Amino acid sequence: MLLIHNISLLQTPVGNASLRGLAQGENRKYHNASVLIDGETIVSITEEGALPPCPPDTVRLDAGGAFVTPGWVDAHTHLVFGGWRQHEIPLKLKGASYLDILQAGGGILDTVRQTRQISEDSLFDRAMGFLDEQLRFGVTTTEIKSGYGLDLENELKQLRVIRRLNEAHAMDVVPTCMAAHAVPPEFAGRADAYVDYVCETILPQVADEQLARYCDVFCETGVFSVAQSRRVLETARSLGLGLKIHADEIDAFGGAQLAGELGAVSAEHLIATDERGIAALSAGGVTACLLPQTSLYLGKNFARAREMIAQNVAVAIASDFNPGSCPSLNLQLSANLAYLRYRMTPEETLSALTLNAACAIGLGEQLGTIEPGKQADLTLWNTDGMEMLCYRMGSNQVKAVVKRGKVVVG
């Protein structure tokens, strides 16, 4: 067993389901706390200096007065890719938009070219380093999307790398197939034909090899229409995959309504989502997975998080780590931006980074809170509470990380 004691403040949401409305801002707080862990599972929590009964051979970890939360969950990344796209920044500074660069063959398509050229082993080694970096920032579980292959061979290559990462790394990794991320060059001008290829060739093979838990699609102006996105997602559902959707990143295009109609587990980005989209998310029980670093990096508006919370939409916060619109793995920066630009409270932000994020990848029953019976994923912070963690910016505040009951950082 492992006993973590001398915790100045332990703060956690509670339960197994996404928190919505006022409940998103409700956290349980334990002062002068201890957590007892048996193997990979939390056994008990005590407070006010009390220690639980422990076997003589219990390993004791003195938290040294640290602030403790559940391990953070990054519910949206594109972490397996080749190359970088720093050469696009001068174009953006001269006024080129995200879609301008994509339509000129850059953006996602540039990363597709570089990813296709890299071997599976090279992608794996590179991504292991990214996961190490995430872990040092206090993230214990992450979702990774494919979508830089855009053909059968290279989509499978990405997804096999993601499976290997889950097997090899301390972190839990959830795989999402995003073959419908863009129309590849060989299908230029034939988006419907590419959707046929995704639905008839890529997704059945992905499902057959059990390489993904979810399917995502980029429903956006200049990428995939609502009708095309619906076909991809309905095909995915028929194959047993859960549904996610990149929605309303550039325009209020109807992606949020589609997510609500299909009951997707999450809709992601939502920078431009309007009142109708928010109402659809609420009615459909869809978690809004918001990506504030992308708004910052692209110079875009920030999603309407306060209105979403007011309309009983569960809000999760993620990084969107990718080589183009968010080359940052630091989920702590997302917390800062949620506080400053979304105007979310520290308690709402913690729920967004833990339980709601875990529910957005189907793991709310195992992860996202510090409660007896849950998996023992905890982050120890060099701060006195969540308010300070949201306030401090630019410095890594992690003191130690416990994953599945083992100290993996610190």
Order of alpha helices (4+ residues) and beta strands (2+ residues): beta-beta-beta-beta-beta-beta-alpha-alpha-alpha-alpha-beta-alpha-beta-alpha-alpha-beta-alpha-beta-alpha-beta-alpha-beta-alpha-alpha-beta-alpha-alpha-alpha-beta-alpha-beta-beta
